Each structure stands twice: as structure tokens, then as C-alpha cells.
Amino acid sequence: MPDLPTPQDAAEAALFTECWDAVLSYADLCTAGSTAAVQLATEAFALGMREARTDGDGSTRGSGRRAPRLPVIPLLLTAVRTTATAWETAGQGHRLDPDLRLWLNSDKAARYTGPPLSRPLALRGLRDMQEHDADLLWLAEVEALPLSVVARRLGLDPAHVAEELTQVRGLFRDRSHRDHLDAPMAPQCRSYARLLDAVTRSTSTDTPEDLSRHLATCVQCAEAAACLRLHGGGLPGALAGGVIGWGGLAYLERRRRAAEVRLGAGRPEPLDAGPPNPGAHKARVVRSGLLVTAVLVSLLALAVSMMPMGGGSMDDDASLPTDRQPVADPGVTVSSPSATSVPAASPTPTSAGSTSARKNPDPEPQGTTSSAARDDEKPSPTTSASATCEVRYVLVNQWPDGFQATVTVTTDKALDDWSVAWSFKDGQKVGQMWDASYAQDGSRVTATAADYNKSVGAGADLAFGFLASWQGTNSPAYDFTLNGHSCTKA
């Protein structure tokens, strides 16, 4: 008779349900294909679970010692970064995003595993907080979960969770301020420390010109300003970029969009709801989660729990154990799940860009990388029904030689697959795209659905975003079509 699952197995199954989509979403950003994304996420999840079983200093959890440690989701996300580093070292770097490889071999990556006082301020501040407080801050600010869901997950009173979040933000600011003063810094930086603290405390105080110029050139002080300024909406970016590192801002964008789709038209999840069920939202395009039964989750948890226990703390840059056993078959992709294969049926990307093809090798701004289609793979969309549609093209951000935009299409009819095409007037060139694959022929761009967001319900939206270059003029895109049918602009 097989052994019955233990309470630890059940707890790890619950963690898998809550955290896998976040891990796979970041792993997708870091890799050059869907197979690599699943394997990277699988190995990182196993590594993170071994770390989660310890008290942060290598001792078994519950032994009485408690060293500072990140909450579970950022712990698992840093495990993705650690595993990617191990791949690069072991000669598997060709499976990673080219920009990530450059970053891993730069001084920027070394900051995240170097001397503690030299690490990014957000990483130090979050680790130094009580784990319960750090969980609350991360789930609300970075994962963008509704406070009712955060309260249920952490066992808080829903009526007081907003007040508690405000207090936790203040604690994070205080912790970050102390860590900033404790860090080694240049005399000029130290001369601005008190002024920086005063300016970031108020919503009405203007930043003096000399301090503004200093923040434009000093990474250390700019990071401190982002962590200390709780107003203005910059805290999520400071946390994601400071804790995750490369790809942090792109990950944040994905989680925000996933939350928007999960909420729908402003409808919060009920307090007694279980983990988010993306199967009920197949018409939505960014959110995709775990399509597993309770039996499969339990089996996967058992597989995780039987893995060898690794020594050392991942946050202290411990090397990846060579005897690690993956929890999923690395050769199975998420596009062809099998009911008899636990790993293939379990992971489904959440708000991740298409990983079915090679990334565009051109560099892009830090934290915005995502998947693109292979140059030799021209989109050939199919659909079970023709559709009429309405499109919304939004210019999110623009800088001297590039811009970020999103495309949202509302279809009147249900689709089994989709392809959106448009033209540019001024020679704009797409460099990166998420939640779709792309190909560009002259001024015409075609975006095709990822494996996980092909199905769109009648009256529902499909959406994706991209980064592109421009020179001289950046006129809005025009002549949008959905599966060959013209769309009207919203």
C-alpha cells in the first residue's frame, strides 16, 4: 500500500498551487523557448522548496534558529535567477535569453549575490522584515492580488488588511532608510542622505535641482529614493527590480495584467474562493494558471518532497546541487499536456509571453525582455470562426529611440486561435513582444497567439504588449486586422 501524503506534502502542494504560475512566468522571460522555460521553472521550484524547508541559515526549519529570508514567491523567483546562473556556468546558456546572459556576466548581477551591504536596497529591506509582513507587502504590491485574497491567503482579517498594509509599507520604508545609512557610500551620497529622507516623506515637497541631478547619475541613491517614496506608485517597481533583478519590471507588468484580467470588470474574488481558477476565464488572454486536479497536485507535491535536501542558503549564493531531481520531465512542453503525465499537465504559463521561439537578440532596456517569433516562422493563424473586432492601441511609454505599447482587441465571436496584424507609418521596428509571437515584414507586423491564450470567448478581450524602435516620428499603428478581418478603432 503506498504511503499516504504527509502534512508537509499537503503544504507543498498548496505552495505549488499558489506559486507555480509566478515561477513559470519569470522563467519564461529568462529563456528562449517553452521547453526551456518549463525545465528552468521546474528546477528552480525544487531549489526554492529546499530553501523554504530551512530557516534561512541552512538549518532545518523549526530548529529554533531563524536567519533573515525572503518570503516564498520572491524566494522562488530568485531561485530562477540562481538556476539560470547555474545553466550559464554549465554551458547551457544558449537556452537562456541573450540579454539575460549579458546581465549574468556583468557587475549588475554580482550585486545580488555579493556582500550583503552592497546588495540592492529593496532586497535587503524585504529580507530584514518579518516574514509575515514581507509576504503581505509582496503579494499586494508586486503580485497585485486583491486585498481580500491576500487576507485569505495569510489568514488576516479582511476588514483590517488595508490598514495593516499601510503599516507594513511604513516598516519597509524605515527598514530601507536604516539600510541605506548603513551601506558604504561616497561622501556626496552621504551628504544627500538626510535631504533624500525628507523629500521622499512628503507628497508636496519638490526635489531640489542638485539632488535631482544626483539621483539621475547615482544608482545607489536612486534605488533608495524608490524604496523611500511610498507615494507615487513606484514601490512595486522598486521591489520587483530590487529583489528579482533582471526582468523585474517585465515580470511586474505581467502580474499586473494578470490581476486585471482576474478581476474582470471590477469583480473581486469571493472571500471563500480557493486558489485562482484560470479555467473559468479562458476568454481572457493574459491570465493562465494551473489546470490540474487535486490528485495531480498531490502527486507533484510528493515528487517535490522526495527530492534530495540541498545544503546551504540560496540567498547566500549557494551553488546548485548536482543531484537535484526535476519535478517535471524537461522534455515535455506545456503546449501538449497529457493526463498521464503529472509535469506536463500541471504547469501552464501565467501571463507569460510566447516562448515557442527564439528571442530577438537586440538589446533592450533592463527589465522589459520577452519572447519573439523565429525569423523563419511566418504566422499562419487558423480560427474556427471569422470575427468582427474593435482594437485599442495604447502608447504606454516613449523615450528618444524606443517606445512601449499595448494592443487590446475585443472580438464579437469566439476564437480557437488568433492573429492580429497592423502597419506602421514611420518605419517603427518591433524588438520584443510578450503574450504573443511576432513577425515583421516591412511596415506590416503580425502578432500570433501564444500556446496558452489561443482561445478567446465571444465579447472578450485578447491583449499583448511590445517594445519597438522609432526615429523622427512615432505615429500610431493603423490598419488593424484580426484573422484577416478589419477591426475598428476604439
N, C-alpha and C positions, 0 to 999 in steps of 0.2 A: 504494500500500500504506500503510495507516495506521501512524502511529508506534507503536512498542512502548512499553509503560509503563516508566518510569524507576524506579530505586530509590526516589526521592523519592515517586513515585506510590504505590508499594507501602507505604512507611512511612505515608503519609497515609491509605491505605485501612485499614491496621491501626489507626491512631488513630481513624478513624471507627467501626470495629467496636467498639473499647473504650469510646468516649466518647459516642457519639451518644445512647444511651438516657439518660445523665445529663443531657445538654444539653436534650433534649426534656422530661424530667421537670420540670426547673426552668422551662423556657419555658411549660409547661402551667400551672404555678402563677401565672405572671405575666400570663396572657392570659384573654380572655373567651370563647374558642371554639377548637375543634380546628384550624380553618384558620389562625387567627392564631397558634396555638401552633407549628404546623409551620413557618410562614414566619419567626416570630421565631427559632426554633431554627436554621433554615437560614441566615439572615443572620448570626446570632451565631457559628455554626460557621465560616463563611467568614472573619469578622473575627478569630476566635480563631486560625485556621490561619495567617493572615497574621502575627499576633503571634508565633506559635510558630516561624515561619521566621526570626525575628530574634533577636538576642542580648539583648533587653530594653532596648536603648537606640536602636532604630531601625536599627542596622547589620545586615547580613546575617549569619545565624548561621554561626559558624565563622570569622569575620573576625578573631578574636583578642580582641575586647572582650566582656566579659560583665557586664552590669548585673544587679542582683537582679531575679528574675522568679518568678512563681508557677508551680507545676507545671501540667501540661497540663489536667487536669479543672477545678480551680478557675479557671484562666486562661479556659477556655471558659465557665464559669458567670458570671464577671464580664463576659464578652463579651455574655451575655444581658442583664445589667443595663445595660451600655453601649448596646446596641441598643434596649432598651426606652426609655432616656432619649432616644435619637435619635427614636424614634417619637413620644414625647410632645412633643418640640420641633417636629417636623414636622407636627403636627396629627393624628396617628394615635392619640392617647391613648385614644380610645373603644374601641380594640381591646385595651386592657390592663385588668387587674383594677383596680377602682376604688380599693381600698386601696393598691395599688402606686402609683397616680397621686398619691395624697395623700403617700405616702412620698417619691416622687421630687421633689416640690416642697417638701420640708421640710429642716430643718437636718440631720436624720439622714442623708439621702442625701449631703449635701455633705461629710460626714466621710470618705466612701470615696474621694473624688477631690480632697480639699483638700490642704493642706500635709502632707507625709509624717509629720511628728511628731505631727500631730493625728488621724491615721487610727487605726482600731481596732487594738488591740494584737495580736490574732491575725493580722490581715492583714500587719502589719509583720513579726511574728516569722516567719511562714511564708515571706514573700518573702526574708528575710535568710538563710534556711538554704540549705545546699547543695541543689541541685535534686533529687538522688537521695534525700536524707534527707526533703525535703519531700514527695516522691511517696510514700514509704513511709508517712509519718505520715497523709497524706490518705486513701490507699487503705484503710489498716487502720482508721482511726478514723471517718471520715465515710462512705466508700463501704461500709464494713463487709464487705470482701472477706475470705474465709478466708486465713490467712497462707500456705497452700500456693499459692493463686492469686496472691497478692501477690508471693511469691518467684519464681514462674514469669514473671510479667509484668516484673519488674525485674531478672531474671537473678541472683537471690540464692540462697544455699544454704538449702534448706528447713530443714535441721537447726539453723541459727543465726539464722533470720529473727526469731524471738521475742526473742532476746537483743538483736539489732540494733534492734528496735522499742523496747525498753526504753531503750536508749542514746539513740535519736532523741527520745523523749519528754523525756528529761533535757536534751538540747540545746535543744529548743524552750522548755522552762521557763527555762533560763539566758538564752536569747536574749530571751524575753519580759520577764524581770526587768531586763535591761540596758535594753531599750527603754522600759520603764515609768519607770525612773530618769532616762532621757534626755528624756522628754516634758515639756513645760511643764505644771506642775500648781500648784494652790493650796497655800499653806503648810500647811494642815491635812492635805491629801493627802500631802505630803512627810513630815510628821511621823509618818504611819502606815506609810510605805513599808517600813521595816525590820521592823516588827511583822507586817505583812502577809506578808512573805517568810518569817518564822519560823513563823507559824501555818500557812501552806499547805505547808510542808515535812513536817509530821508528821501522821499519821493519828489521833493520840491527843490532840493539843493542842486545847483548847476555844478558840473565838474569844471574846476579851473583849467585854463588852457594848458598850463605847464604839466599838470597831472594827466590831462587828456593826451598830450604828446608822448608822455612817458608810457602810458598804457598801450599806445599804438606800437611801441617798439620792444616792450618788455613782456615776454611770455609769462613769467612767474607772477608779476603784478596783475596782468590781465586775467589770469586764472583766479587770482584772489578776488578781484573785483566781481567776477561772475559768481563766485560762491558767496560773497558777502552781500550782494544786491539781491534781496529776496523779492523785490517788486520788479515789474517789467517783463516777466515771463522768461528770464534767462536761466533760471535754476535747472530745469530739465536738461538743457543743453550742456550746462556745466557738469552735471552729474554723469550724463552719458559719455561725453568726451573725456572727462577726467578719470572715470573708472574703466571704461571699455578701451579707450584709446582709439586706434584706427577704426574707422567706420562707425564711430559712436553716433554721429549726427544722422547718418543714413538709417541706423537702427532705430533711433528715436522717431524719425519720420514714419517708419513702417509701423511702429507700435501706436503712434497717434492715429494713423489712418485705420489701423485695425480696430482701435477703440471707437472711432467714429462709425464704422460700419456695424460694430457690435451693438452700439446704442441705437442704430437706425435713426428714425425721426424723433430723437429725443426721448426714447423709451428706455428707462433704466432697467437693468436686470432685477427680477424679484429677489427679495432677501433670502428666500428659501431655495433659490436656484442652485444647482450644482455647478461644476466647472463649465465654462462657456461651451456651448454645443454648436460648432460651426456648421454641422449638417443641417441645422434648421435655417441657415442663412446662405444657401447655395446660390441665391440670386446676387449676393454681394460678391465683390471681387478682391478685396484686399485681405479680408479675414478668412483664414482656413486653418483648421485645428486638428484635433485628434479624432480620427474616425475609427475608434477601437471599441471593442466590447470589454466588459469588466473582466472576462476571462483572459483576454489578450494582455490587458494591463497587468493583471496579476502574474501571468507568465513572464512578462518582461521584467517585472519587479524582482521575481525570483532569479532571473538571469543576472540582474544587476547585483543582487545581494550575494550571489555566489562568486563574484569576481574577487581576485586577489586583492588584499588590502595593501595599498601603497604607503611607503613611509614618507615622512616629511610633509611640509605645508606647501601647497601650490602657490599661495600668496608670497612665499619666500623664495619663489623661483625654483622649486624642486623640479628635478628632471622627470620626464615622463617615464613611468615604469615600462620596461620592455616586455614584461609578461602579462600586460593588460589584455583581457579578453573582450572583444567588442560585444555590445548587446544587440547588434544588428548585423546582418550579412552585408558587408561593404559592397558586394557586387550587385545588390538589388536596388533599383531606383524607385522613387516614390511614385512614378507615373504608372506603375503596373502592380498594384497591391494584390497580394494573394491571401485568401482566408486561412491558408495553412501555414503561412509564414508570418510569425509574430513581428519581426523587424520591418518587413515590407508593408504590413497593414497598419502599423502604428504611426510612424512619423508622417505627417503631412505638413508642408511648409505653412507658416503663418505670415501673411503679409510680405512674403519674400519675393524678390524679383525673379525672373525666369533664370533657371540655372542650367538649362538644357544646351547651352552653347558657350563658346569662348567669349571672354570679356574683351571689350575694346582696350587695346594696350596703351592708349594715350593717357597721360597723367590727368588727374582731375583734382579739384580741391579736396582736402582731407575730410573724410567722414561722409562722402557722398557717393561712394562707389556702388555699383550694382551690375546686373547681368546685361549682356547684349547678345544678339544673334550672331551665329557664324557668318562670315562673309560669303561663304559658298552655299548657304542655306536660304533660298528665297522663300518667303512665306507663301503657303498655298492653303489658305483657310477653307474650311468647309463648314456648312451650317445646315441644320435641319429645317430652317425656316428663314425666309427673307424678312428684313426688318426695316421699319422706319425708325428714325432716331433724332435725338437732339444732343448737341455737343456743347460743352463748356470748356473753353481753353483759358487757363489762368497762368499769368506770368507771376511766379512766386517770388523770384529774386533775380537781380541782374547786376553784373559787375562789368568792368571795361571790355573784357573779351569773352564773356560767357554769361549764361543765364540758366535758371531752373524753371520748369513749367510743369503743370499737371493738365491732364486731359480726362474729362469725365463725360461719358456717353450714356444717355438714357435710351433704352430700347423698348419699343412698343410690343415686341414679340419675344418669346423665349428663344434662346440660342443654345446650341450644343457646342459651338466654337465661335470665335470672333476674330476679326482682323479690322483694324482701324487705320485708314490712310489719310494723309493730308499733304499739303505743299507749303513750302516757304518761298517768300518773295525775294529775300535779300541774301541768299547763299548760306543760310544757317546750316550747321552740321551737327547732328546728334552724336554725342560721345558716349553717353551712358544712359541706361533705362532700367527702371525697376517695375515689377508686376507685369512685365511683358517683354518679349524679344523684339528686336527691330532690324530692319534693313533699310538703307537709303540709296536711292538711285537718282542722282542729281538733286533736284529740289523736292522730289517726292519721297516721303517717309512712310513706311508701313510697319505698324506695331501688331504683333500677333499674341494671342493669349498664352499664358504660362500653363503648365500641366494642371495646376490646381485651381485655376479660375476661368476655365473654358465655359462652364455652364452659367448662364445668366437668365434669371426669371423675367417674365413679361413685366414691364414697367419698372424694372430695377436698373441700377447703375453698374457700369464697369468703369474702372479708373486705373490710371497708371501715371507715372511721372518720368521725367528725363532731364538730363543736363545737355546743353548744346553750346556751341561757339557762335559768335557773330562778329561782324565788323561793319562799322559805319552806321547801319540802320538795322533795327530788330523789329520788323513789322510782325503782327500776329499771324499765326498759321491760318490757312484758309483751305477751302475745297475739301472738307472732311467727308469721308465715306465710311460706312460700317458694312462689311462684307459686300462691298461694291455698290451699296445704295447710298445716295447722298443724304447727308444729315443737315438739319437746320441748326443755326447757332442760337444758343440760349440768350 
